[in-house]
Amino acid sequence: MKYGEREILDGELITFPNPRIGRRYFVNITLPEFTCKCPFSGYPDFAAIHITYVPDERVVELKALKLYINSYRDRYISHEESINQILDDFVAACSPLEATIKGDFLPRGNVHTVIEVRHEK
C-alpha cells in the first residue's frame, strides 16, 4: 500500500479550537476532485464539494478534510447519500453554528445533479 493510501485509510476529521470564538464568520472550502462510485453501475462519479460553515468552538483542519473526502473514491454510494454523510460527519466533528454542504456532480448520461444539505444549531 502506498503512503497516500495509508493516510487516506487512517484519515479522520480533525479539529482545533476556533481562534475567534464569539465572532460570527463564514469559512468557505471547495474540494474540486471528489470521486465516488455509483452503487448501481459501479461507474465513477465526479463532483466539486462546496462547504460553507460558521464555526462555533472548533474549526476543521484542512488536510484532514482533504484525506476524509478522498476516502470516498472507492465507495459505492449515491450522490444523495454521500453529501448527507459528509454533512453528518462534519457536524459530528466540529459542531458548527451552521453548515451547508453542496455536491455539484459532473453530468453523466446527460444528467447534471446538485445536492445541497444544511445544518443549523
KEFI-875291 format. One record per residue (C-alpha): x, y, z; residue number from 1; residue in three letters. Coordinates in nm, 2 decimals, always signed. Each point is the difference from the previous one (the first is absolute). Example, Ala and Ser with C-alpha at 12.3 -4.5 7.8 and 13.67 -1.06 7.14 Angstrom:
! KEFI-875291
+--------+--------+--------+-----+-----+
|   east |  north |     up |   k |   r |
+--------+--------+--------+-----+-----+
|  +1.23 |  -0.45 |  +0.78 |   1 | Ala |
|  +0.14 |  +0.34 |  -0.07 |   2 | Ser |
+--------+--------+--------+-----+-----+
//
This chain:
! KEFI-875291
+--------+--------+--------+-----+-----+
|   east |  north |     up |   k |   r |
+--------+--------+--------+-----+-----+
|  +0.00 |  +0.00 |  +0.00 |   1 | Met |
|  +0.13 |  +0.35 |  -0.09 |   2 | Lys |
|  +0.05 |  +0.26 |  +0.27 |   3 | Tyr |
|  -0.28 |  +0.22 |  -0.14 |   4 | Gly |
|  -0.24 |  -0.30 |  +0.01 |   5 | Glu |
|  +0.10 |  -0.06 |  +0.36 |   6 | Arg |
|  -0.07 |  +0.36 |  +0.09 |   7 | Glu |
|  -0.34 |  -0.01 |  -0.16 |   8 | Ile |
|  -0.09 |  -0.33 |  +0.17 |   9 | Leu |
|  +0.11 |  +0.14 |  +0.34 |  10 | Asp |
|  -0.15 |  +0.34 |  -0.06 |  11 | Gly |
|  -0.26 |  +0.15 |  +0.23 |  12 | Glu |
|  -0.14 |  +0.35 |  +0.04 |  13 | Leu |
|  +0.23 |  +0.19 |  +0.24 |  14 | Ile |
|  -0.10 |  +0.34 |  +0.15 |  15 | Thr |
|  +0.18 |  +0.27 |  +0.20 |  16 | Phe |
|  -0.13 |  +0.28 |  +0.22 |  17 | Pro |
|  -0.17 |  +0.29 |  -0.17 |  18 | Asn |
|  +0.24 |  +0.29 |  +0.03 |  19 | Pro |
|  -0.29 |  +0.25 |  +0.00 |  20 | Arg |
|  -0.28 |  -0.15 |  +0.21 |  21 | Ile |
|  -0.29 |  +0.25 |  +0.03 |  22 | Gly |
|  +0.07 |  +0.15 |  -0.34 |  23 | Arg |
|  -0.24 |  -0.12 |  -0.27 |  24 | Arg |
|  +0.19 |  -0.07 |  -0.32 |  25 | Tyr |
|  -0.03 |  -0.23 |  -0.30 |  26 | Phe |
|  +0.25 |  -0.25 |  -0.12 |  27 | Val |
|  -0.03 |  -0.10 |  -0.37 |  28 | Asn |
|  +0.18 |  -0.31 |  -0.12 |  29 | Ile |
|  +0.00 |  -0.15 |  -0.35 |  30 | Thr |
|  +0.11 |  -0.36 |  -0.07 |  31 | Leu |
|  +0.00 |  -0.03 |  -0.38 |  32 | Pro |
|  +0.11 |  -0.36 |  -0.04 |  33 | Glu |
|  -0.26 |  -0.21 |  +0.19 |  34 | Phe |
|  -0.06 |  -0.34 |  -0.13 |  35 | Thr |
|  -0.21 |  -0.30 |  +0.09 |  36 | Cys |
|  -0.16 |  -0.29 |  -0.18 |  37 | Lys |
|  -0.36 |  -0.04 |  -0.11 |  38 | Cys |
|  -0.16 |  -0.28 |  +0.22 |  39 | Pro |
|  -0.20 |  -0.13 |  -0.29 |  40 | Phe |
|  +0.24 |  +0.01 |  -0.30 |  41 | Ser |
|  +0.34 |  +0.03 |  +0.17 |  42 | Gly |
|  +0.09 |  +0.29 |  -0.23 |  43 | Tyr |
|  +0.20 |  +0.28 |  +0.16 |  44 | Pro |
|  -0.17 |  +0.32 |  +0.09 |  45 | Asp |
|  +0.18 |  +0.33 |  +0.03 |  46 | Phe |
|  -0.10 |  +0.31 |  +0.18 |  47 | Ala |
|  +0.12 |  +0.33 |  +0.15 |  48 | Ala |
|  -0.09 |  +0.01 |  +0.37 |  49 | Ile |
|  -0.07 |  +0.35 |  +0.14 |  50 | His |
|  +0.00 |  +0.04 |  +0.38 |  51 | Ile |
|  -0.11 |  +0.32 |  +0.17 |  52 | Thr |
|  -0.02 |  +0.01 |  +0.38 |  53 | Tyr |
|  -0.01 |  +0.23 |  +0.30 |  54 | Val |
|  +0.23 |  -0.14 |  +0.27 |  55 | Pro |
|  -0.10 |  -0.02 |  +0.36 |  56 | Asp |
|  +0.27 |  -0.13 |  +0.23 |  57 | Glu |
|  +0.19 |  -0.22 |  -0.25 |  58 | Arg |
|  +0.14 |  +0.05 |  -0.36 |  59 | Val |
|  +0.07 |  -0.29 |  -0.24 |  60 | Val |
|  +0.37 |  -0.06 |  -0.10 |  61 | Glu |
|  +0.03 |  +0.02 |  -0.38 |  62 | Leu |
|  +0.24 |  -0.29 |  -0.06 |  63 | Lys |
|  -0.22 |  -0.23 |  +0.21 |  64 | Ala |
|  -0.30 |  +0.11 |  -0.20 |  65 | Leu |
|  +0.18 |  -0.07 |  -0.33 |  66 | Lys |
|  +0.09 |  -0.35 |  +0.11 |  67 | Leu |
|  -0.35 |  -0.06 |  +0.13 |  68 | Tyr |
|  -0.15 |  +0.11 |  -0.34 |  69 | Ile |
|  +0.25 |  -0.22 |  -0.18 |  70 | Asn |
|  -0.13 |  -0.30 |  +0.20 |  71 | Ser |
|  -0.31 |  +0.00 |  -0.22 |  72 | Tyr |
|  +0.18 |  -0.08 |  -0.32 |  73 | Arg |
|  -0.06 |  -0.38 |  +0.01 |  74 | Asp |
|  -0.34 |  +0.01 |  +0.19 |  75 | Arg |
|  -0.32 |  -0.11 |  -0.18 |  76 | Tyr |
|  -0.23 |  +0.28 |  +0.11 |  77 | Ile |
|  -0.27 |  +0.21 |  -0.15 |  78 | Ser |
|  +0.03 |  +0.38 |  -0.06 |  79 | His |
|  -0.26 |  +0.06 |  +0.26 |  80 | Glu |
|  +0.14 |  -0.23 |  +0.27 |  81 | Glu |
|  +0.36 |  +0.12 |  -0.05 |  82 | Ser |
|  -0.09 |  +0.37 |  +0.06 |  83 | Ile |
|  -0.22 |  -0.08 |  +0.29 |  84 | Asn |
|  +0.27 |  -0.22 |  +0.16 |  85 | Gln |
|  +0.26 |  +0.27 |  -0.05 |  86 | Ile |
|  -0.23 |  +0.25 |  +0.19 |  87 | Leu |
|  -0.06 |  -0.25 |  +0.28 |  88 | Asp |
|  +0.37 |  -0.07 |  +0.05 |  89 | Asp |
|  +0.09 |  +0.37 |  -0.03 |  90 | Phe |
|  -0.26 |  +0.10 |  +0.26 |  91 | Val |
|  +0.11 |  -0.28 |  +0.23 |  92 | Ala |
|  +0.36 |  +0.11 |  -0.02 |  93 | Ala |
|  -0.03 |  +0.38 |  +0.05 |  94 | Cys |
|  -0.36 |  +0.07 |  +0.11 |  95 | Ser |
|  -0.02 |  +0.33 |  -0.21 |  96 | Pro |
|  -0.27 |  +0.26 |  +0.06 |  97 | Leu |
|  -0.10 |  -0.06 |  -0.36 |  98 | Glu |
|  +0.13 |  -0.19 |  -0.30 |  99 | Ala |
|  -0.09 |  -0.06 |  -0.36 | 100 | Thr |
|  +0.15 |  -0.28 |  -0.21 | 101 | Ile |
|  -0.06 |  +0.01 |  -0.37 | 102 | Lys |
|  +0.10 |  -0.27 |  -0.25 | 103 | Gly |
|  +0.01 |  +0.11 |  -0.36 | 104 | Asp |
|  +0.03 |  -0.32 |  -0.20 | 105 | Phe |
|  +0.13 |  -0.01 |  -0.35 | 106 | Leu |
|  -0.26 |  -0.10 |  -0.26 | 107 | Pro |
|  -0.03 |  -0.37 |  -0.08 | 108 | Arg |
|  -0.24 |  -0.13 |  -0.26 | 109 | Gly |
|  -0.12 |  +0.36 |  -0.06 | 110 | Asn |
|  -0.11 |  +0.05 |  +0.36 | 111 | Val |
|  +0.16 |  +0.27 |  +0.23 | 112 | His |
|  -0.07 |  -0.04 |  +0.37 | 113 | Thr |
|  +0.06 |  +0.25 |  +0.28 | 114 | Val |
|  -0.07 |  -0.11 |  +0.36 | 115 | Ile |
|  -0.01 |  +0.25 |  +0.28 | 116 | Glu |
|  -0.05 |  -0.07 |  +0.37 | 117 | Val |
|  -0.01 |  +0.24 |  +0.29 | 118 | Arg |
|  +0.05 |  -0.01 |  +0.38 | 119 | His |
|  -0.09 |  +0.27 |  +0.25 | 120 | Glu |
|  +0.05 |  -0.02 |  +0.38 | 121 | Lys |
+--------+--------+--------+-----+-----+
//
